[in-house]
Amino acid sequence: MIIRTLYGILGDQDVSAFTVHEPPDPPADRIDRAEALVFIADGFDIVAAVFGPLWLAVNRMWSALAIYLAVAVALAIVLALAGAPAYWHLIVDASLSLMIGLEADSIRRWSLERRGFEQVGAVVGRNKAECERRFFETWLPGQPMLRAVAPSGAASTPHAAVPAWLARATEPPLAALPHEQPAAALPKPSLLTRFLRGRAPSVRPEK
């Protein structure tokens, strides 16, 4: 939430902020790497606040779910031993749900870090699509492009990949079809052929 708060202070309220995370051992090609990136929105998550434990389970954040349940059970035991009234239990449950909603982005980042993900950048924009476009405009040019199309008849070698535009430039041109060849390239008829064509009888329609 820090990135979004800073932009709000500077005057732009309608802004979305995302952090970008890359999984461990990413693919070599930049297109495959881009598809594996994870964008995490910065800010309050109403779904996480309303469905706290279920949200953690759906997103497979088991460690965070275990911590949440342990804290909730511990607080319930403390309140029961202290003889607190029932509304205190509601206040504690609401506070835990609010905390999950406020820290949903941090919980997701922490879970990704435990799985070996690495944060590779942060970006801001008016929506997710604009943030993705801004990030890839600056990130993609610096990444290697190894996916290529092998020329016709050439054996593909995984260690000698070339850019696609170079592979297309080296492909042999396709032979033109007979009707696509220019008139100068077509063979001229022989003198005998032209003579026979001139002597060919014309067919008159029957009356």
VMD Tcl script that draws the C-alpha trace (Angstrom):
set ca {
  {0.00 0.00 0.00}
  {3.00 2.33 0.28}
  {3.27 2.95 -3.48}
  {-0.40 3.78 -3.82}
  {-0.32 6.06 -0.76}
  {2.60 8.05 -2.15}
  {0.80 8.67 -5.43}
  {-2.32 9.69 -3.54}
  {-0.33 12.28 -1.60}
  {1.12 13.64 -4.84}
  {-2.39 14.32 -6.09}
  {-3.35 11.44 -8.39}
  {-6.12 9.59 -6.59}
  {-7.28 7.39 -9.46}
  {-4.23 5.13 -9.60}
  {-3.49 1.44 -9.26}
  {-0.17 0.03 -8.14}
  {1.21 -3.44 -8.75}
  {4.35 -5.29 -7.79}
  {5.69 -7.82 -10.29}
  {7.10 -11.18 -9.18}
  {8.98 -13.83 -11.12}
  {9.02 -17.54 -10.24}
  {12.27 -19.39 -9.52}
  {14.16 -20.83 -12.51}
  {12.30 -18.74 -15.11}
  {12.32 -19.76 -18.81}
  {15.09 -18.41 -21.01}
  {12.84 -16.85 -23.64}
  {11.36 -13.48 -22.75}
  {7.85 -14.35 -23.95}
  {7.74 -17.42 -21.69}
  {9.12 -15.35 -18.81}
  {6.49 -12.66 -19.34}
  {3.68 -15.23 -19.21}
  {5.01 -16.58 -15.89}
  {5.09 -13.20 -14.13}
  {2.62 -12.52 -11.30}
  {1.13 -9.04 -10.75}
  {-0.06 -8.28 -7.21}
  {-2.31 -5.27 -6.68}
  {-1.47 -2.88 -3.87}
  {-4.31 -1.83 -1.60}
  {-7.29 -3.06 0.40}
  {-8.90 -6.33 -0.75}
  {-12.60 -6.49 0.13}
  {-12.84 -10.18 -0.84}
  {-10.02 -11.10 1.54}
  {-11.68 -9.08 4.32}
  {-15.07 -10.76 3.93}
  {-13.88 -14.31 3.23}
  {-10.61 -14.34 5.17}
  {-9.90 -18.06 5.78}
  {-11.63 -19.11 2.56}
  {-9.64 -16.52 0.55}
  {-6.39 -17.86 2.02}
  {-7.36 -21.45 1.18}
  {-8.45 -20.66 -2.39}
  {-5.13 -18.90 -3.04}
  {-3.29 -21.89 -1.49}
  {-1.54 -19.78 1.14}
  {-1.42 -22.57 3.69}
  {1.18 -21.06 6.00}
  {-0.76 -17.81 6.28}
  {-3.96 -19.79 6.86}
  {-2.33 -21.78 9.67}
  {-1.12 -18.57 11.34}
  {-4.57 -17.01 11.01}
  {-6.29 -20.00 12.59}
  {-3.72 -20.20 15.39}
  {-4.17 -16.51 16.25}
  {-7.97 -16.76 16.08}
  {-8.05 -19.81 18.37}
  {-5.60 -18.25 20.82}
  {-7.65 -15.04 21.05}
  {-10.86 -17.02 21.50}
  {-9.31 -18.98 24.38}
  {-8.03 -15.79 26.03}
  {-11.45 -14.14 25.77}
  {-13.16 -17.25 27.15}
  {-10.79 -17.47 30.13}
  {-11.21 -13.75 30.81}
  {-14.98 -14.09 30.76}
  {-15.36 -11.40 28.10}
  {-18.89 -10.72 26.82}
  {-20.01 -11.99 23.45}
  {-19.60 -8.66 21.65}
  {-15.86 -8.81 22.33}
  {-15.68 -11.98 20.26}
  {-17.39 -10.12 17.40}
  {-14.95 -7.23 17.74}
  {-11.97 -9.59 17.60}
  {-13.32 -11.45 14.58}
  {-14.04 -8.18 12.76}
  {-10.56 -6.90 13.57}
  {-8.95 -10.05 12.17}
  {-11.01 -9.78 8.99}
  {-10.11 -6.12 8.58}
  {-6.44 -6.93 9.08}
  {-6.60 -9.63 6.41}
  {-8.15 -7.16 3.96}
  {-5.58 -4.46 4.69}
  {-2.60 -6.79 4.47}
  {-3.83 -9.04 1.66}
  {-1.18 -7.78 -0.77}
  {1.59 -8.21 1.79}
  {0.39 -11.72 2.62}
  {0.46 -12.70 -1.06}
  {3.97 -11.28 -1.50}
  {5.18 -13.08 1.60}
  {3.69 -16.36 0.34}
  {5.36 -15.93 -3.06}
  {8.71 -15.20 -1.43}
  {8.45 -18.42 0.56}
  {7.95 -20.27 -2.76}
  {11.08 -18.70 -4.23}
  {9.50 -15.86 -6.24}
  {11.56 -12.71 -6.71}
  {10.19 -9.20 -7.07}
  {11.41 -7.76 -10.37}
  {9.64 -4.42 -10.37}
  {6.74 -2.18 -9.44}
  {4.48 -0.18 -11.70}
  {1.59 2.27 -11.38}
  {-1.24 3.15 -13.75}
  {-4.95 3.79 -13.98}
  {-5.81 0.08 -14.26}
  {-4.16 -3.33 -14.51}
  {-4.00 -3.31 -18.30}
  {-2.15 0.01 -18.32}
  {0.22 -1.20 -15.60}
  {1.04 -4.35 -17.56}
  {1.66 -2.34 -20.74}
  {3.95 0.12 -18.93}
  {5.92 -2.63 -17.26}
  {6.45 -4.73 -20.40}
  {7.45 -1.65 -22.44}
  {10.48 -1.18 -20.17}
  {11.14 -4.80 -19.15}
  {10.87 -6.73 -22.43}
  {13.61 -4.91 -24.43}
  {16.20 -5.93 -21.85}
  {15.35 -9.65 -21.97}
  {16.77 -12.19 -24.45}
  {14.51 -13.41 -27.24}
  {15.44 -17.03 -27.96}
  {12.27 -18.40 -29.54}
  {12.80 -18.60 -33.31}
  {11.44 -20.20 -36.45}
  {13.93 -22.52 -38.13}
  {14.50 -22.01 -41.91}
  {12.91 -24.50 -44.30}
  {14.87 -27.73 -44.52}
  {17.23 -26.78 -41.71}
  {17.59 -28.92 -38.60}
  {16.65 -27.07 -35.43}
  {19.36 -26.82 -32.80}
  {18.30 -25.80 -29.28}
  {21.64 -24.12 -28.55}
  {21.79 -22.11 -31.77}
  {18.45 -20.35 -31.75}
  {18.19 -17.16 -33.75}
  {15.64 -14.34 -33.62}
  {12.49 -14.89 -35.61}
  {13.08 -11.90 -37.86}
  {16.51 -13.29 -38.80}
  {15.06 -16.72 -39.49}
  {12.43 -15.21 -41.77}
  {15.06 -13.17 -43.56}
  {17.11 -16.27 -44.30}
  {14.23 -18.39 -45.61}
  {14.48 -19.10 -49.37}
  {11.81 -17.38 -51.47}
  {8.91 -19.48 -52.66}
  {8.78 -20.30 -56.36}
  {6.17 -18.31 -58.23}
  {3.24 -20.12 -59.75}
  {2.94 -20.12 -63.57}
  {0.10 -17.62 -63.57}
  {2.11 -15.34 -61.24}
  {5.19 -15.25 -63.49}
  {5.69 -12.12 -65.60}
  {5.07 -12.34 -69.32}
  {8.79 -11.95 -70.10}
  {9.59 -15.10 -68.12}
  {7.09 -17.32 -69.99}
  {8.48 -19.29 -72.99}
  {7.63 -17.81 -76.37}
  {5.72 -20.08 -78.82}
  {7.74 -21.47 -81.70}
  {7.24 -20.39 -85.34}
  {5.49 -23.68 -86.13}
  {3.05 -23.19 -83.26}
  {2.22 -19.67 -84.38}
  {1.77 -20.89 -87.99}
  {-0.59 -23.67 -86.95}
  {-2.60 -21.24 -84.84}
  {-2.98 -18.96 -87.87}
  {-4.07 -21.88 -90.12}
  {-6.59 -23.25 -87.61}
  {-10.09 -23.26 -89.20}
  {-12.68 -21.08 -87.57}
  {-15.85 -22.77 -86.34}
  {-19.03 -21.24 -87.72}
  {-22.26 -21.57 -85.80}
  {-24.92 -23.78 -87.40}
  {-27.99 -22.06 -88.81}
}
mol new
graphics top color blue
foreach p $ca { graphics top sphere $p radius 0.5 }
foreach p [lrange $ca 0 end-1] q [lrange $ca 1 end] { graphics top cylinder $p $q radius 0.2 }
display resetview
